[in-house]
Amino acid sequence: MKKLFVAVALVMGLGTSVVFAENFHTNVDSVALINEFKPIDVKDLPQAVQDAIAKDYAEWTLKEAYMEETDGVKTYKVVLVDQEENTATLVYNEKGEVLE
């Protein structure tokens, strides 16, 4: 008889834990970082960025340039176009190194 009471108690305990588990909800907030690139003149790109583009993308034309400054660090986004109107978007640091 004791085994029957123990078995019933275990089943009841397991059943209530499942019910309580369904009532726990967690709210998750996600934060998305959005780059705020501002348009600049192509001629305002640092010389290191211009040199890197000329070296690596000699057959492409520099169409647009953007700059973002975060905590004193400047990042440059450029849009290039080739002869077939294909576009490429690249991000550089001030040293002319590709970031993306």
DSSP file (Angstrom, degrees, kcal/mol; ACC not computed):
  #  RESIDUE AA STRUCTURE BP1 BP2  ACC     N-H-->O    O-->H-N    N-H-->O    O-->H-N    TCO  KAPPA ALPHA  PHI   PSI    X-CA   Y-CA   Z-CA
    1    1 A M     >        0   0    0      0, 0.0     4,-1.9     0, 0.0     5,-0.2   0.000 360.0 360.0 360.0 -38.5    0.0    0.0    0.0
    2    2 A K  H  >  +     0   0    0      1,-0.2     4,-2.4     2,-0.2     5,-0.2   0.886 360.0  55.4 -61.4 -37.2    2.9    2.4    0.8
    3    3 A K  H  > S+     0   0    0      1,-0.2     4,-2.4     2,-0.2    -1,-0.2   0.874 105.0  53.1 -63.7 -36.2    4.2    1.8   -2.7
    4    4 A L  H  > S+     0   0    0      2,-0.2     4,-2.4     1,-0.2    -1,-0.2   0.924 110.0  46.9 -64.7 -44.8    0.9    2.9   -4.2
    5    5 A F  H  X S+     0   0    0     -4,-1.9     4,-2.4     2,-0.2    -2,-0.2   0.889 112.8  49.7 -63.8 -39.4    0.9    6.1   -2.2
    6    6 A V  H  X S+     0   0    0     -4,-2.4     4,-2.4     2,-0.2    -2,-0.2   0.915 111.4  49.0 -65.3 -42.6    4.5    6.8   -3.2
    7    7 A A  H  X S+     0   0    0     -4,-2.4     4,-2.3     2,-0.2    -2,-0.2   0.911 112.4  47.8 -63.9 -43.2    3.7    6.1   -6.9
    8    8 A V  H  X S+     0   0    0     -4,-2.4     4,-2.5     1,-0.2    -2,-0.2   0.908 111.5  50.7 -64.4 -41.9    0.7    8.5   -6.8
    9    9 A A  H  X S+     0   0    0     -4,-2.4     4,-2.5     2,-0.2    -2,-0.2   0.899 110.5  49.4 -63.3 -41.5    2.8   11.2   -5.1
   10   10 A L  H  X S+     0   0    0     -4,-2.4     4,-2.5     2,-0.2    -2,-0.2   0.923 111.9  47.6 -63.5 -44.8    5.5   10.9   -7.7
   11   11 A V  H  X S+     0   0    0     -4,-2.3     4,-2.4     2,-0.2    -2,-0.2   0.906 113.6  47.8 -63.5 -42.2    3.0   11.1  -10.6
   12   12 A M  H  X S+     0   0    0     -4,-2.5     4,-2.2     2,-0.2    -2,-0.2   0.911 112.4  49.4 -65.2 -42.3    1.3   14.1   -8.9
   13   13 A G  H  X S+     0   0    0     -4,-2.5     4,-1.7    -5,-0.2    -2,-0.2   0.911 112.5  47.1 -63.9 -42.7    4.6   15.8   -8.4
   14   14 A L  H  X S+     0   0    0     -4,-2.5     4,-1.6     1,-0.2    -2,-0.2   0.899 111.4  51.9 -65.6 -41.5    5.7   15.3  -11.9
   15   15 A G  H  X S+     0   0    0     -4,-2.4     4,-1.7     1,-0.2    -2,-0.2   0.897 110.1  47.5 -63.5 -41.6    2.4   16.5  -13.3
   16   16 A T  H  X S+     0   0    0     -4,-2.2     4,-2.5     1,-0.2    -1,-0.2   0.843 107.5  56.4 -71.8 -31.5    2.5   19.7  -11.3
   17   17 A S  H  X S+     0   0    0     -4,-1.7     4,-2.0     1,-0.2    -1,-0.2   0.882 107.2  49.5 -67.5 -34.7    6.1   20.5  -12.3
   18   18 A V  H  X S+     0   0    0     -4,-1.6     4,-1.5     2,-0.2    -2,-0.2   0.903 110.7  50.3 -67.5 -41.1    5.1   20.2  -16.0
   19   19 A V  H  X S+     0   0    0     -4,-1.7     4,-0.6     1,-0.2     3,-0.2   0.925 113.2  45.1 -62.7 -45.4    2.2   22.6  -15.4
   20   20 A F  H >< S+     0   0    0     -4,-2.5     3,-0.9     1,-0.2     4,-0.5   0.859 107.2  59.2 -67.6 -34.5    4.4   25.1  -13.7
   21   21 A A  H >< S+     0   0    0     -4,-2.0     3,-0.9     1,-0.3    -1,-0.2   0.849 100.8  55.8 -64.3 -33.3    7.1   24.8  -16.3
   22   22 A E  H 3< S+     0   0    0     -4,-1.5    -1,-0.3    -3,-0.2    -2,-0.2   0.706 101.5  58.9 -71.5 -19.0    4.6   26.0  -19.0
   23   23 A N  T << S+     0   0    0     -3,-0.9     2,-0.6    -4,-0.6    -1,-0.2   0.555  83.1  95.0 -88.3  -7.8    3.9   29.1  -17.0
   24   24 A F    <   +     0   0    0     -3,-0.9     2,-0.4    -4,-0.5    -4,-0.0  -0.756  52.8 175.9 -87.9 119.9    7.5   30.4  -17.1
   25   25 A H        -     0   0    0     -2,-0.6     2,-0.5     2,-0.0    -2,-0.0  -0.951  17.4-151.2-122.9 143.8    8.1   32.8  -19.9
   26   26 A T        -     0   0    0     -2,-0.4     2,-0.5     2,-0.0    -2,-0.0  -0.956   8.3-144.8-116.4 128.8   11.3   34.6  -20.6
   27   27 A N        -     0   0    0     -2,-0.5     2,-0.5     2,-0.0    -2,-0.0  -0.797  16.3-165.6 -90.9 130.9   11.3   38.0  -22.4
   28   28 A V        -     0   0    0     -2,-0.5     2,-0.5     2,-0.0    -2,-0.0  -0.971   4.0-162.1-120.1 123.6   14.3   38.5  -24.6
   29   29 A D        -     0   0    0     -2,-0.5     2,-0.4     2,-0.0    -2,-0.0  -0.886   8.9-156.8-102.2 133.5   15.2   41.9  -26.0
   30   30 A S        -     0   0    0     -2,-0.5     2,-0.5     2,-0.0    -2,-0.0  -0.881   0.9-154.5-111.1 144.8   17.5   42.0  -29.0
   31   31 A V        -     0   0    0     -2,-0.4     2,-0.5     2,-0.0    -2,-0.0  -0.970   5.3-161.1-118.9 126.8   19.6   45.0  -29.9
   32   32 A A        -     0   0    0     -2,-0.5     2,-0.6     2,-0.0    -2,-0.0  -0.925  12.7-140.2-109.8 128.9   20.7   45.6  -33.4
   33   33 A L        -     0   0    0     -2,-0.5     2,-0.6     2,-0.0    -2,-0.0  -0.765  18.5-162.1 -87.6 125.7   23.6   47.8  -34.2
   34   34 A I        -     0   0    0     -2,-0.6     2,-0.3     2,-0.0    -2,-0.0  -0.931  14.6-132.2-112.7 123.9   22.9   49.9  -37.2
   35   35 A N        -     0   0    0     -2,-0.6     2,-0.7     1,-0.1    33,-0.0  -0.549  11.5-152.9 -72.8 135.7   25.8   51.6  -39.0
   36   36 A E        +     0   0    0     -2,-0.3     2,-0.3     2,-0.0    33,-0.3  -0.665  19.8 179.5-111.3  75.3   25.1   55.2  -39.7
   37   37 A F        -     0   0    0     -2,-0.7    31,-0.2    31,-0.1    39,-0.1  -0.600  12.7-154.3 -76.9 132.9   27.2   55.9  -42.7
   38   38 A K  E     -A   67   0A   0     29,-3.1    29,-2.5    -2,-0.3    -2,-0.0  -0.897  24.0-105.6-109.2 138.3   26.9   59.5  -44.0
   39   39 A P  E     +A   66   0A   0      0, 0.0     2,-0.3     0, 0.0    27,-0.3  -0.318  42.3 176.7 -63.5 141.2   27.6   60.3  -47.6
   40   40 A I  E     -A   65   0A   0     25,-2.5    25,-0.6    -2,-0.0     2,-0.2  -0.910  37.7 -87.7-134.8 165.0   30.8   62.1  -48.4
   41   41 A D    >   -     0   0    0     -2,-0.3     3,-1.7     1,-0.1     4,-0.2  -0.494  34.1-124.7 -70.7 144.4   32.5   63.2  -51.6
   42   42 A V  G >  S+     0   0    0      1,-0.3     3,-1.6     2,-0.2    -1,-0.1   0.861 111.9  60.1 -57.3 -36.6   34.7   60.5  -53.3
   43   43 A K  G 3  S+     0   0    0      1,-0.3    -1,-0.3    22,-0.1     7,-0.1   0.661  94.2  65.9 -68.2 -14.8   37.6   63.0  -53.2
   44   44 A D  G <  S+     0   0    0     -3,-1.7    -1,-0.3     2,-0.0    -2,-0.2   0.441  74.5 112.4 -87.3  -0.2   37.3   63.1  -49.4
   45   45 A L  S <  S-     0   0    0     -3,-1.6    22,-0.0    -4,-0.2    49,-0.0  -0.455  82.0 -97.3 -67.9 144.9   38.3   59.4  -48.9
   46   46 A P    >>  -     0   0    0      0, 0.0     4,-2.2     0, 0.0     3,-0.5  -0.272  30.7-116.5 -59.3 151.0   41.7   59.0  -47.2
   47   47 A Q  H 3> S+     0   0    0      1,-0.2     4,-2.7     2,-0.2     5,-0.2   0.850 114.6  59.1 -59.9 -35.4   44.6   58.4  -49.7
   48   48 A A  H 3> S+     0   0    0     46,-0.3     4,-1.9     2,-0.2    -1,-0.2   0.883 107.5  45.9 -62.8 -38.0   45.1   54.9  -48.3
   49   49 A V  H <> S+     0   0    0     -3,-0.5     4,-2.3    45,-0.2    -2,-0.2   0.922 112.7  49.8 -70.2 -44.4   41.6   53.9  -49.2
   50   50 A Q  H  X S+     0   0    0     -4,-2.2     4,-2.4     1,-0.2    -2,-0.2   0.908 111.6  49.2 -60.1 -41.8   41.9   55.4  -52.6
   51   51 A D  H  X S+     0   0    0     -4,-2.7     4,-2.1     2,-0.2    -1,-0.2   0.901 109.7  51.0 -65.0 -41.3   45.2   53.6  -53.2
   52   52 A A  H  X S+     0   0    0     -4,-1.9     4,-2.8     2,-0.2     5,-0.3   0.899 112.0  47.1 -63.7 -41.1   43.7   50.3  -52.1
   53   53 A I  H  X S+     0   0    0     -4,-2.3     4,-2.6     1,-0.2     7,-0.2   0.928 111.9  50.1 -65.7 -44.9   40.7   50.7  -54.5
   54   54 A A  H  < S+     0   0    0     -4,-2.4    -2,-0.2    -5,-0.2    -1,-0.2   0.861 116.4  42.9 -61.6 -35.9   43.0   51.7  -57.3
   55   55 A K  H  < S+     0   0    0     -4,-2.1     3,-0.4    -5,-0.2    -2,-0.2   0.940 125.3  29.7 -75.8 -49.2   45.2   48.6  -56.7
   56   56 A D  H  < S+     0   0    0     -4,-2.8    -2,-0.2     1,-0.2    -3,-0.2   0.710 131.8  31.7 -88.6 -21.9   42.6   46.0  -56.1
   57   57 A Y    ><  +     0   0    0     -4,-2.6     3,-1.7    -5,-0.3    -1,-0.2  -0.343  67.3 148.2-133.2  52.2   39.8   47.3  -58.3
   58   58 A A  T 3  S+     0   0    0     -3,-0.4    -1,-0.1     1,-0.3    -2,-0.1   0.792  75.7  49.3 -60.8 -30.6   41.6   49.0  -61.1
   59   59 A E  T 3  S+     0   0    0     -3,-0.1    24,-0.3     2,-0.1    -1,-0.3   0.406  98.6  85.9 -91.8   3.0   38.8   48.2  -63.6
   60   60 A W  S <  S-     0   0    0     -3,-1.7     2,-0.4    -7,-0.2    22,-0.2  -0.699  72.0-131.7-102.9 155.8   36.0   49.4  -61.4
   61   61 A T  E     - B   0  81A   0     20,-3.3    20,-2.4    -2,-0.3     2,-0.7  -0.906  19.6-124.1-107.8 134.3   34.7   53.0  -61.0
   62   62 A L  E     + B   0  80A   0     -2,-0.4    18,-0.2    18,-0.2     3,-0.1  -0.674  37.3 169.0 -77.8 113.4   34.2   54.5  -57.6
   63   63 A K  E     +     0   0A   0     16,-2.8     2,-0.3    -2,-0.7    17,-0.2   0.886  56.8   7.3 -95.6 -47.2   30.5   55.6  -57.6
   64   64 A E  E     - B   0  79A   0     15,-1.4    15,-2.3   -23,-0.1     2,-0.3  -0.958  56.2-162.0-140.3 153.6   29.7   56.5  -54.0
   65   65 A A  E     -AB  40  78A   0    -25,-0.6   -25,-2.5    -2,-0.3     2,-0.3  -0.997   7.9-178.7-139.1 144.5   31.5   57.0  -50.7
   66   66 A Y  E     -AB  39  77A   0     11,-2.5    11,-1.8    -2,-0.3     2,-0.4  -0.950   9.2-154.4-138.0 155.8   30.2   57.1  -47.1
   67   67 A M  E     -AB  38  76A   0    -29,-2.5   -29,-3.1    -2,-0.3     2,-0.4  -0.988   6.4-172.8-134.7 145.0   31.9   57.6  -43.7
   68   68 A E  E     - B   0  75A   0      7,-2.6     7,-2.9    -2,-0.4     2,-0.5  -0.998   7.1-160.9-133.3 137.5   31.0   56.5  -40.2
   69   69 A E  E     + B   0  74A   0     -2,-0.4     2,-0.5   -33,-0.3     5,-0.2  -0.974  13.2 172.7-122.7 120.5   32.8   57.6  -37.0
   70   70 A T  E >  S- B   0  73A   0      3,-2.4     3,-2.0    -2,-0.5    -2,-0.0  -0.983  74.1 -18.3-128.7 119.4   32.4   55.6  -33.9
   71   71 A D  T 3  S-     0   0    0     -2,-0.5    -1,-0.1     1,-0.3     3,-0.1   0.860 128.2 -52.2  53.7  39.3   34.4   56.4  -30.8
   72   72 A G  T 3  S+     0   0    0      1,-0.2     2,-0.6     0, 0.0    -1,-0.3   0.428 112.9 119.6  81.2  -1.3   36.9   58.3  -32.9
   73   73 A V  E <   -B   70   0A   0     -3,-2.0    -3,-2.4    20,-0.0     2,-0.4  -0.867  52.8-148.9-100.6 124.2   37.4   55.5  -35.4
   74   74 A K  E     -B   69   0A   0     -2,-0.6    20,-0.6    -5,-0.2     2,-0.4  -0.760  12.9-172.8 -96.9 137.3   36.5   56.3  -39.0
   75   75 A T  E     -BC  68  93A   0     -7,-2.9    -7,-2.6    -2,-0.4     2,-0.4  -0.974   9.0-152.0-126.6 141.0   35.1   53.6  -41.3
   76   76 A Y  E     -BC  67  92A   0     16,-3.0    16,-3.5    -2,-0.4     2,-0.5  -0.952   5.0-163.8-121.3 131.7   34.5   54.1  -45.0
   77   77 A K  E     -BC  66  91A   0    -11,-1.8   -11,-2.5    -2,-0.4     2,-0.4  -0.947  13.7-172.5-111.1 131.7   32.0   52.4  -47.2
   78   78 A V  E     -BC  65  90A   0     12,-2.7    12,-2.3    -2,-0.5     2,-0.5  -0.940  16.5-148.1-125.7 147.8   32.4   52.6  -51.0
   79   79 A V  E     -BC  64  89A   0    -15,-2.3   -16,-2.8    -2,-0.4   -15,-1.4  -0.971  19.3-167.9-114.8 123.9   30.2   51.5  -53.8
   80   80 A L  E     -BC  62  88A   0      8,-3.2     8,-2.0    -2,-0.5     2,-0.4  -0.823   5.3-160.7-112.1 150.6   32.0   50.4  -57.0
   81   81 A V  E     -BC  61  87A   0    -20,-2.4   -20,-3.3    -2,-0.3     6,-0.2  -0.994   5.7-153.8-130.7 136.7   30.6   49.8  -60.5
   82   82 A D    >   -     0   0    0      4,-2.1     3,-1.8    -2,-0.4   -22,-0.1  -0.389  41.2 -87.9 -98.8-176.0   32.2   47.8  -63.3
   83   83 A Q  T 3  S+     0   0    0    -24,-0.3   -23,-0.1     1,-0.3    -1,-0.0   0.735 127.2  53.4 -65.8 -23.0   31.7   48.1  -67.0
   84   84 A E  T 3  S-     0   0    0      2,-0.1    -1,-0.3     0, 0.0     3,-0.1   0.224 120.3-106.7 -96.2  13.8   28.7   45.7  -67.0
   85   85 A E    <   +     0   0    0     -3,-1.8     2,-0.3     1,-0.3    -2,-0.1   0.659  69.8 148.7  68.9  18.9   27.0   47.8  -64.2
   86   86 A N        -     0   0    0      1,-0.0    -4,-2.1     2,-0.0     2,-0.3  -0.618  35.2-146.1 -76.2 143.6   27.7   45.2  -61.5
   87   87 A T  E     -C   81   0A   0     -2,-0.3     2,-0.4    -6,-0.2    -6,-0.2  -0.844  16.0-170.0-115.3 152.3   28.1   46.8  -58.1
   88   88 A A  E     -C   80   0A   0     -8,-2.0    -8,-3.2    -2,-0.3     2,-0.5  -0.998   8.2-155.9-137.2 135.9   30.3   45.9  -55.2
   89   89 A T  E     +C   79   0A   0     -2,-0.4     2,-0.3   -10,-0.2   -10,-0.2  -0.963  18.3 177.6-115.2 126.5   30.1   47.5  -51.7
   90   90 A L  E     -C   78   0A   0    -12,-2.3   -12,-2.7    -2,-0.5     2,-0.5  -0.919  20.4-144.9-128.6 152.1   33.2   47.4  -49.6
   91   91 A V  E     -C   77   0A   0     -2,-0.3     8,-3.8   -14,-0.2     9,-0.9  -0.977  21.6-176.9-120.3 129.5   34.1   48.7  -46.1
   92   92 A Y  E     -CD  76  98A   0    -16,-3.5   -16,-3.0    -2,-0.5     6,-0.2  -0.855  19.9-134.9-121.6 154.5   37.5   50.1  -45.3
   93   93 A N  E >   -C   75   0A   0      4,-1.9     3,-1.7    -2,-0.3   -18,-0.2  -0.432  46.4 -89.1 -92.6-178.5   39.3   51.4  -42.3
   94   94 A E  T 3  S+     0   0    0    -20,-0.6   -46,-0.3     1,-0.3   -45,-0.2   0.718 125.9  60.3 -66.3 -20.2   41.5   54.5  -42.4
   95   95 A K  T 3  S-     0   0    0      2,-0.1    -1,-0.3   -47,-0.1    -3,-0.0   0.472 119.6-106.0 -86.4  -2.0   44.5   52.5  -43.3
   96   96 A G  S <  S+     0   0    0     -3,-1.7     2,-0.4     1,-0.3    -2,-0.1   0.680  72.6 143.0  85.7  18.2   42.9   51.1  -46.5
   97   97 A E        -     0   0    0      1,-0.0    -4,-1.9   -45,-0.0    -1,-0.3  -0.786  54.3-117.7 -94.4 134.4   42.3   47.7  -45.1
   98   98 A V  B     -D   92   0A   0     -2,-0.4    -6,-0.3    -6,-0.2    -1,-0.0  -0.519  29.2-178.6 -71.0 131.8   39.0   45.9  -46.1
   99   99 A L              0   0    0     -8,-3.8    -7,-0.2    -2,-0.2    -1,-0.2   0.753 360.0 360.0-101.5 -32.6   36.8   45.2  -43.1
  100  100 A E              0   0    0     -9,-0.9    -8,-0.1     0, 0.0    -2,-0.1   0.360 360.0 360.0-126.9 360.0   33.9   43.4  -44.8
